Amino acid sequence: MIALSLAEIAEVVGGQTHDIPDPSVQVTGPVVRDSREAGPGSLFVAFAGERVDGHDFAAAVVESGAVAVLGTRPVGVPAIVVDDVQAALGALARHVVRRLGATLVALTGSAGKTSTKDLIAQVLQRKAPTVFTPGSLNNEIGLPLTALSATEETRFLVLEMGARGIGHISYLAGLTPPKVGLVLNVGSAHIGEFGGREQIAQAKGELVEALPPEAEGGTAILNADDPYVRAMASRTKAKVIFFGESGEADVRAENVRLTDTGQPSFRLHTPSGASDVTMRLYGEHHVSNALAAAAVAHELGMSADEIAVALSEAGSLSRWRMEVTERPDGVTVVNDAYNANPESMRAALRALAAMGKGRRTWAVLGKMAELGDEALAEHDAVGRLAVRLNVSKLVAVGGREAAWLQLGAYNEGSWGEESVHVSDAQAAVDLLRSELRPGDVVLVKASRSVGLESVAQALVETGAEGEVSAR
């Protein structure tokens, strides 16, 4: 974080100082909420959760070098006491962002946020120091913590914004006002909570409404291939840039194809030129993510050639997102188990089909959460798609939703042993261990709550070290 005195922080967050001998002492290290990350010069934010109360770690973090604690009560060590820690954290982030000279880029969407954020960060890092959301810490706590990790040297701040309801993105954008706002898509993720795509579009579009007008440098970057996103152009006074495969897009892809290993290749067109891209990532769905990143980079002054090189060299920075491991015995394990919704599930299955040409393919799939009344139809559709893509075997893992996956495959024409329903992750591991052959490709994907990453991890460990049970 940029250096701030405890007195200034207390004023910004509306707090009272306790047990602070010298309020002019500065916070020069990171702002953290995990006591294990506290170190010299840091500020520890004490949240009181259902199981753990951060205030209990106050003495330990100061002993580790933390300058003070931000909490809701005195703790016997230097502290700034406020009524609401989350609100105080947000106020501090807003203050720091205003002080920074960085350009703030915010993005949202139903699918692909984290992968696209990682691409944007890797491209912009070629131009200037860039700070970006780690993993998918895109909520009311993770976003301000990321913003507070910026320093005086930071020139680009890339923030992922998630939403589970109307008003969430407006709140986040108020904490960290963006200059560039990117909306990727409007899909089915969390449709059960929102109530429909129109409501999701309303929530995601709050980002472009928060942008400054074009005269003040505001830029909205919108997906021309998604009608819900394209319509958001009318909701902003910022400059509008479209990306996509549509011929009307300002930043677009032509001659899209997949390599023999399932990696996308295309001709990138920007208003300032064109250049060829061949990505290290797997799956055609990354073309849209790459175009979004290219549109951001172009608006921030990078050439088509610079962008193409950066996209071609970019890798996956976040775990369990199309994470590909080649076992010594020739089995390929694709761990995409961080999360799942209908759009990302379809994209992963198509990537599996492309990667598995001439090889046996396995789709180990589980529940897609928060789909509400759409759950049965969406799971059935994914099961059917697995058959249409000629996936060799579908392993549906779990309860009711897994049964719907298998039923969809069955109704599409998958009989006999082409699809199977197993009760849990260990049953899936046991099945795969007994039936996998060298050269097979295995995709593992489900919503985060299912925990199917244990299947992928067990398969990787089995290939390297022998029998290892799923945890």
C-alpha positions as CSV (number, residue, x, y, z in Angstrom):
1,M,0.0,0.0,0.0
2,I,1.1,3.6,-0.4
3,A,2.5,4.8,2.9
4,L,-0.2,6.4,5.2
5,S,0.1,7.4,8.8
6,L,-2.2,5.8,11.4
7,A,-3.7,9.2,12.1
8,E,-4.6,9.6,8.4
9,I,-6.1,6.1,8.2
10,A,-8.2,6.8,11.3
11,E,-9.5,10.0,9.8
12,V,-10.3,8.3,6.5
13,V,-12.2,5.4,8.0
14,G,-13.9,7.5,10.8
15,G,-12.2,5.5,13.5
16,Q,-10.7,6.0,17.0
17,T,-7.1,5.3,17.8
18,H,-6.4,3.0,20.8
19,D,-3.0,2.2,22.4
20,I,-1.1,4.1,19.7
21,P,1.7,6.0,21.2
22,D,2.6,7.8,18.0
23,P,-0.2,8.3,15.4
24,S,2.4,9.6,12.9
25,V,3.7,6.0,12.5
26,Q,3.1,4.9,8.9
27,V,1.7,1.7,7.4
28,T,4.2,0.8,4.7
29,G,3.4,-2.8,4.2
30,P,0.4,-4.7,3.0
31,V,-3.2,-4.6,4.4
32,V,-4.1,-8.2,5.3
33,R,-7.0,-10.1,6.8
34,D,-5.1,-13.3,7.3
35,S,-2.9,-13.1,10.4
36,R,-0.3,-15.5,8.8
37,E,0.3,-12.8,6.1
38,A,1.1,-10.0,8.6
39,G,4.6,-8.7,8.6
40,P,6.7,-5.5,9.1
41,G,4.7,-2.4,8.4
42,S,1.4,-4.1,7.7
43,L,-2.1,-3.3,8.8
44,F,-4.2,-6.2,10.0
45,V,-7.9,-6.1,9.4
46,A,-9.8,-8.1,12.0
47,F,-13.1,-9.6,10.9
48,A,-15.2,-11.4,13.4
49,G,-16.6,-14.5,11.6
50,E,-18.8,-17.3,12.7
51,R,-15.9,-19.6,13.5
52,V,-12.8,-17.3,13.8
53,D,-12.6,-13.8,15.3
54,G,-9.6,-11.9,13.9
55,H,-9.4,-9.8,17.0
56,D,-8.0,-12.9,18.8
57,F,-4.9,-12.7,16.7
58,A,-4.2,-9.0,17.4
59,A,-1.2,-9.6,19.7
60,A,0.4,-12.1,17.4
61,V,0.2,-9.9,14.3
62,V,1.8,-7.0,16.1
63,E,4.5,-9.3,17.3
64,S,5.0,-10.3,13.6
65,G,5.6,-6.6,12.7
66,A,2.1,-5.3,12.0
67,V,1.8,-1.5,12.8
68,A,-1.8,-1.8,14.0
69,V,-5.1,-3.6,13.9
70,L,-8.3,-2.3,12.2
71,G,-11.1,-3.7,14.2
72,T,-14.4,-3.1,16.1
73,R,-13.0,-3.1,19.6
74,P,-9.8,-2.3,21.5
75,V,-7.4,-5.3,21.6
76,G,-4.6,-4.2,23.9
77,V,-2.2,-3.4,21.1
78,P,-2.2,-0.4,18.6
79,A,-5.6,-0.3,17.0
80,I,-8.0,1.8,15.0
81,V,-11.5,1.0,16.2
82,V,-14.5,1.4,13.9
83,D,-18.2,0.4,13.9
84,D,-18.0,-1.6,10.6
85,V,-14.7,-3.2,9.5
86,Q,-15.9,-3.9,6.0
87,A,-17.1,-0.3,5.4
88,A,-13.8,1.0,6.8
89,L,-11.8,-1.2,4.5
90,G,-13.8,0.1,1.6
91,A,-13.3,3.7,2.6
92,L,-9.6,3.1,2.9
93,A,-9.5,1.5,-0.6
94,R,-11.4,4.4,-2.1
95,H,-9.0,6.9,-0.5
96,V,-5.9,5.1,-1.7
97,V,-7.3,4.7,-5.3
98,R,-7.9,8.4,-5.4
99,R,-4.3,9.1,-4.4
100,L,-2.9,6.7,-7.0
101,G,-1.9,7.7,-10.5
102,A,-3.0,4.3,-11.8
103,T,-5.6,3.6,-14.5
104,L,-8.2,1.4,-13.0
105,V,-9.7,-1.4,-15.2
106,A,-12.7,-3.3,-13.9
107,L,-14.4,-6.3,-15.5
108,T,-17.4,-8.4,-14.9
109,G,-19.4,-11.1,-16.6
110,S,-21.2,-14.4,-16.0
111,A,-18.3,-16.6,-17.2
112,G,-14.6,-16.2,-17.9
113,K,-13.9,-13.2,-15.5
114,T,-10.9,-14.7,-13.8
115,S,-9.3,-16.1,-17.0
116,T,-9.8,-12.8,-18.8
117,K,-8.5,-10.8,-15.8
118,D,-5.3,-12.9,-15.8
119,L,-4.9,-12.3,-19.6
120,I,-5.4,-8.5,-19.2
121,A,-2.8,-8.4,-16.4
122,Q,-0.2,-10.4,-18.3
123,V,-0.6,-8.2,-21.4
124,L,-0.5,-4.9,-19.5
125,Q,2.5,-6.0,-17.5
126,R,4.4,-5.7,-20.7
127,K,3.7,-2.0,-20.7
128,A,3.9,-0.9,-17.1
129,P,3.7,-2.1,-13.5
130,T,0.3,-3.8,-13.0
131,V,-1.6,-5.0,-9.9
132,F,-4.5,-7.3,-10.3
133,T,-7.0,-9.4,-8.4
134,P,-5.5,-12.7,-7.2
135,G,-7.6,-15.7,-8.0
136,S,-11.2,-14.6,-7.9
137,L,-11.2,-12.4,-4.8
138,N,-13.9,-10.2,-6.4
139,N,-16.2,-9.4,-3.6
140,E,-16.7,-6.6,-1.0
141,I,-13.6,-7.7,0.9
142,G,-11.3,-9.2,-1.8
143,L,-11.6,-6.2,-4.1
144,P,-10.6,-3.4,-1.6
145,L,-7.7,-5.7,-0.4
146,T,-6.5,-5.9,-3.9
147,A,-6.7,-2.2,-4.5
148,L,-4.8,-1.6,-1.3
149,S,-1.9,-3.7,-2.6
150,A,-1.1,-1.1,-5.2
151,T,1.9,1.1,-4.7
152,E,3.2,4.4,-6.1
153,E,4.8,2.5,-9.0
154,T,1.5,0.9,-10.0
155,R,0.2,2.2,-13.4
156,F,-2.6,-0.3,-14.1
157,L,-5.0,-1.7,-11.5
158,V,-7.1,-4.6,-12.9
159,L,-10.0,-5.6,-10.7
160,E,-12.5,-8.4,-11.2
161,M,-16.0,-7.6,-9.9
162,G,-18.5,-10.3,-9.0
163,A,-22.2,-9.9,-8.2
164,R,-24.9,-12.0,-6.6
165,G,-27.6,-9.4,-6.9
166,I,-28.7,-6.0,-8.1
167,G,-26.5,-3.2,-6.6
168,H,-23.4,-5.3,-5.9
169,I,-21.4,-4.0,-8.8
170,S,-22.5,-0.4,-8.1
171,Y,-21.2,-0.8,-4.6
172,L,-17.8,-2.2,-5.7
173,A,-17.5,0.5,-8.4
174,G,-18.1,3.1,-5.8
175,L,-15.2,1.7,-3.7
176,T,-12.8,1.6,-6.7
177,P,-14.1,3.9,-9.5
178,P,-13.0,2.5,-12.8
179,K,-11.9,4.4,-15.9
180,V,-12.2,1.4,-18.2
181,G,-15.1,-1.0,-17.7
182,L,-15.3,-4.4,-19.5
183,V,-18.4,-6.6,-19.6
184,L,-17.8,-10.1,-21.0
185,N,-21.1,-11.8,-21.2
186,V,-24.5,-12.4,-19.6
187,G,-25.1,-16.1,-19.0
188,S,-26.8,-18.5,-16.6
189,A,-24.4,-18.3,-13.6
190,H,-26.4,-17.5,-10.4
191,I,-29.6,-17.3,-12.5
192,G,-31.4,-18.9,-9.6
193,E,-30.4,-16.0,-7.3
194,F,-31.0,-13.3,-9.9
195,G,-34.3,-14.6,-11.3
196,G,-33.4,-14.3,-15.0
197,R,-31.0,-13.1,-17.6
198,E,-32.6,-9.7,-17.8
199,Q,-31.8,-9.2,-14.1
200,I,-28.3,-10.5,-14.6
201,A,-27.8,-8.0,-17.4
202,Q,-29.2,-5.2,-15.2
203,A,-26.6,-6.1,-12.5
204,K,-23.6,-6.5,-14.8
205,G,-24.5,-3.2,-16.6
206,E,-24.0,-1.3,-13.4
207,L,-20.3,-1.3,-14.3
208,V,-20.7,0.8,-17.4
209,E,-23.1,3.1,-15.7
210,A,-20.3,3.8,-13.1
211,L,-17.8,4.9,-15.8
212,P,-16.9,8.6,-16.3
213,P,-18.0,10.2,-19.6
214,E,-15.9,9.9,-22.7
215,A,-14.6,13.5,-22.3
216,E,-13.1,12.4,-18.9
217,G,-11.5,9.3,-20.4
218,G,-14.2,6.7,-19.6
219,T,-14.2,3.7,-21.9
220,A,-16.8,0.8,-21.9
221,I,-15.6,-2.4,-23.6
222,L,-18.5,-4.6,-24.6
223,N,-19.0,-8.0,-26.2
224,A,-20.5,-7.5,-29.6
225,D,-21.5,-11.2,-29.8
226,D,-23.7,-11.0,-26.7
227,P,-27.0,-9.1,-27.3
228,Y,-27.5,-8.4,-23.6
229,V,-24.0,-6.9,-23.4
230,R,-24.2,-5.1,-26.7
231,A,-27.4,-3.3,-25.4
232,M,-25.4,-1.9,-22.5
233,A,-24.0,0.8,-24.8
234,S,-27.1,2.9,-24.2
235,R,-26.4,2.8,-20.5
236,T,-23.1,4.7,-20.5
237,K,-21.7,8.1,-21.4
238,A,-18.3,6.6,-21.8
239,K,-16.6,5.8,-25.1
240,V,-17.8,2.4,-26.3
241,I,-15.5,-0.2,-27.9
242,F,-16.9,-3.6,-29.1
243,F,-14.9,-6.8,-29.2
244,G,-15.9,-10.2,-30.6
245,E,-16.0,-12.3,-33.7
246,S,-18.6,-10.1,-35.3
247,G,-17.5,-8.2,-38.3
248,E,-18.9,-5.1,-36.6
249,A,-16.5,-5.4,-33.6
250,D,-13.7,-2.9,-33.2
251,V,-11.4,-5.6,-31.9
252,R,-12.2,-8.9,-33.6
253,A,-10.8,-12.3,-34.5
254,E,-10.6,-13.9,-38.0
255,N,-9.6,-17.3,-39.2
256,V,-10.2,-18.9,-35.7
257,R,-9.0,-22.5,-35.5
258,L,-7.7,-24.9,-32.9
259,T,-4.3,-26.5,-33.0
260,D,-4.0,-30.3,-32.8
261,T,-3.6,-29.9,-29.1
262,G,-6.8,-27.8,-28.7
263,Q,-5.2,-24.4,-28.4
264,P,-6.8,-21.4,-30.2
265,S,-5.1,-19.6,-33.1
266,F,-6.5,-16.6,-34.9
267,R,-5.8,-13.3,-36.7
268,L,-6.3,-10.4,-34.2
269,H,-7.6,-7.2,-35.8
270,T,-7.5,-3.9,-33.9
271,P,-8.2,-0.3,-35.0
272,S,-4.4,0.2,-35.2
273,G,-3.4,-3.0,-37.1
274,A,-3.6,-6.8,-37.2
275,S,-1.4,-9.6,-35.9
276,D,-1.5,-13.4,-35.5
277,V,-2.1,-15.1,-32.1
278,T,-1.6,-18.7,-31.0
279,M,-2.4,-19.2,-27.4
280,R,-1.0,-21.5,-24.8
281,L,-4.4,-21.9,-23.2
282,Y,-6.8,-24.6,-24.1
283,G,-10.3,-24.2,-25.7
284,E,-11.9,-22.0,-28.3
285,H,-13.7,-20.0,-25.5
286,H,-10.4,-18.3,-24.7
287,V,-10.7,-16.4,-28.1
288,S,-13.4,-14.2,-26.6
289,N,-11.4,-13.7,-23.5
290,A,-8.3,-12.8,-25.5
291,L,-10.3,-10.3,-27.6
292,A,-11.5,-8.6,-24.4
293,A,-8.0,-8.4,-23.1
294,A,-6.8,-7.1,-26.5
295,A,-9.5,-4.4,-26.5
296,V,-8.4,-3.2,-23.1
297,A,-4.7,-3.2,-24.0
298,H,-5.4,-1.3,-27.3
299,E,-7.3,1.4,-25.5
300,L,-4.4,1.8,-23.1
301,G,-1.9,2.3,-25.9
302,M,-0.5,-1.0,-26.9
303,S,0.0,-2.0,-30.6
304,A,-1.5,-5.1,-32.2
305,D,1.9,-6.7,-32.4
306,E,2.6,-6.1,-28.8
307,I,-0.8,-7.5,-27.8
308,A,-0.4,-10.5,-30.0
309,V,3.0,-11.5,-28.5
310,A,1.7,-11.0,-25.0
311,L,-1.4,-13.1,-25.6
312,S,0.6,-15.9,-27.3
313,E,2.9,-16.1,-24.3
314,A,0.3,-15.8,-21.6
315,G,-0.5,-18.7,-19.3
316,S,-3.0,-19.7,-16.7
317,L,-2.4,-17.8,-13.4
318,S,-5.3,-19.2,-11.3
319,R,-5.6,-22.8,-10.1
320,W,-8.0,-25.4,-11.4
321,R,-9.0,-23.5,-14.5
322,M,-8.3,-25.7,-17.5
323,E,-5.1,-26.8,-15.7
324,V,-3.5,-29.4,-17.9
325,T,-1.2,-32.1,-16.5
326,E,0.5,-34.7,-18.7
327,R,1.1,-37.9,-16.7
328,P,4.2,-40.0,-17.4
329,D,1.9,-42.8,-18.6
330,G,0.4,-40.5,-21.3
331,V,-2.9,-39.7,-19.6
332,T,-3.8,-36.0,-19.8
333,V,-5.7,-34.6,-16.8
334,V,-7.6,-31.3,-17.3
335,N,-8.5,-29.8,-13.9
336,D,-11.3,-27.2,-14.5
337,A,-12.9,-27.9,-11.2
338,Y,-12.8,-24.4,-9.7
339,N,-16.4,-23.6,-10.7
340,A,-19.0,-24.4,-13.4
341,N,-22.1,-22.9,-15.1
342,P,-23.8,-23.9,-18.3
343,E,-21.6,-21.7,-20.5
344,S,-18.3,-22.7,-19.0
345,M,-19.3,-26.4,-18.9
346,R,-20.1,-26.3,-22.7
347,A,-16.8,-24.5,-23.4
348,A,-14.9,-27.1,-21.4
349,L,-16.5,-30.0,-23.2
350,R,-15.7,-28.5,-26.6
351,A,-12.1,-28.0,-25.4
352,L,-12.0,-31.7,-24.3
353,A,-13.3,-32.8,-27.7
354,A,-10.6,-30.7,-29.5
355,M,-7.8,-32.0,-27.2
356,G,-8.9,-35.6,-27.5
357,K,-8.9,-36.0,-31.3
358,G,-7.9,-39.6,-31.9
359,R,-7.8,-40.4,-28.2
360,R,-10.4,-41.6,-25.6
361,T,-12.0,-38.7,-23.7
362,W,-13.6,-38.7,-20.3
363,A,-15.8,-36.0,-18.9
364,V,-16.0,-36.3,-15.1
365,L,-18.8,-33.8,-14.3
366,G,-20.8,-32.7,-11.2
367,K,-23.4,-30.3,-10.1
368,M,-23.7,-26.8,-11.5
369,A,-25.0,-24.8,-8.5
370,E,-27.4,-21.8,-8.3
371,L,-29.4,-22.5,-11.4
372,G,-32.9,-22.4,-9.7
373,D,-35.7,-23.6,-11.9
374,E,-33.3,-24.0,-14.9
375,A,-31.2,-26.7,-13.1
376,L,-32.9,-29.8,-14.6
377,A,-32.9,-28.5,-18.2
378,E,-29.3,-27.2,-18.0
379,H,-27.9,-30.4,-16.6
380,D,-29.8,-32.4,-19.1
381,A,-28.5,-30.2,-21.9
382,V,-24.9,-30.7,-20.8
383,G,-25.3,-34.5,-20.7
384,R,-26.7,-34.4,-24.2
385,L,-23.8,-32.2,-25.4
386,A,-21.3,-34.7,-24.1
387,V,-22.8,-37.3,-26.4
388,R,-23.0,-34.9,-29.4
389,L,-19.3,-34.1,-29.0
390,N,-18.5,-37.9,-29.0
391,V,-17.0,-37.8,-25.6
392,S,-16.0,-41.4,-25.0
393,K,-17.3,-41.6,-21.4
394,L,-19.3,-39.4,-19.1
395,V,-18.8,-39.9,-15.4
396,A,-21.6,-38.0,-13.5
397,V,-20.6,-37.5,-9.9
398,G,-23.0,-36.8,-7.0
399,G,-26.7,-36.8,-6.4
400,R,-29.7,-35.5,-8.2
401,E,-28.0,-33.1,-10.6
402,A,-25.5,-35.8,-11.6
403,A,-28.4,-38.1,-12.3
404,W,-29.8,-35.4,-14.6
405,L,-26.5,-35.2,-16.4
406,Q,-26.5,-39.0,-17.1
407,L,-30.2,-38.9,-18.0
408,G,-29.5,-36.3,-20.7
409,A,-26.7,-38.4,-22.1
410,Y,-28.9,-41.5,-22.1
411,N,-31.8,-39.7,-23.8
412,E,-29.4,-38.3,-26.5
413,G,-28.3,-41.9,-27.3
414,S,-25.7,-42.9,-24.8
415,W,-26.5,-46.4,-23.7
416,G,-24.5,-49.2,-22.2
417,E,-21.2,-48.1,-20.6
418,E,-20.8,-44.7,-22.3
419,S,-22.1,-42.9,-19.3
420,V,-22.1,-43.8,-15.6
421,H,-23.4,-42.2,-12.4
422,V,-21.3,-42.5,-9.3
423,S,-22.0,-41.3,-5.8
424,D,-19.0,-39.3,-4.9
425,A,-15.4,-38.3,-5.7
426,Q,-13.8,-41.4,-4.3
427,A,-16.0,-43.6,-6.4
428,A,-15.0,-41.6,-9.5
429,V,-11.3,-42.0,-8.6
430,D,-11.7,-45.7,-8.1
431,L,-13.5,-46.1,-11.5
432,L,-10.9,-44.0,-13.4
433,R,-8.0,-45.8,-11.8
434,S,-9.3,-49.1,-13.0
435,E,-10.3,-48.0,-16.5
436,L,-7.9,-45.3,-17.7
437,R,-5.4,-46.2,-20.4
438,P,-2.3,-44.4,-21.7
439,G,-3.3,-41.6,-24.1
440,D,-6.7,-40.9,-22.4
441,V,-7.8,-37.3,-21.8
442,V,-9.8,-36.6,-18.6
443,L,-11.8,-33.4,-17.9
444,V,-12.9,-32.8,-14.4
445,K,-15.4,-30.0,-13.8
446,A,-18.2,-29.0,-11.4
447,S,-19.3,-26.1,-9.2
448,R,-16.8,-25.2,-6.4
449,S,-19.1,-26.6,-3.7
450,V,-18.8,-30.1,-5.1
451,G,-15.0,-30.3,-4.6
452,L,-14.2,-32.3,-7.7
453,E,-10.6,-30.9,-7.7
454,S,-9.9,-33.9,-5.4
455,V,-10.5,-36.2,-8.3
456,A,-8.1,-34.4,-10.6
457,Q,-5.5,-34.1,-7.9
458,A,-5.7,-37.9,-7.1
459,L,-5.4,-38.8,-10.8
460,V,-2.3,-36.6,-11.1
461,E,-0.8,-38.0,-8.0
462,T,-1.6,-41.6,-9.1
463,G,0.3,-41.1,-12.3
464,A,3.3,-39.7,-10.5
465,E,3.5,-41.7,-7.3
466,G,1.1,-44.6,-7.4
467,E,-2.1,-45.2,-5.5
468,V,-3.3,-42.0,-3.8
469,S,-6.9,-41.5,-2.5
470,A,-9.0,-38.5,-3.2
471,R,-9.1,-36.2,-0.2
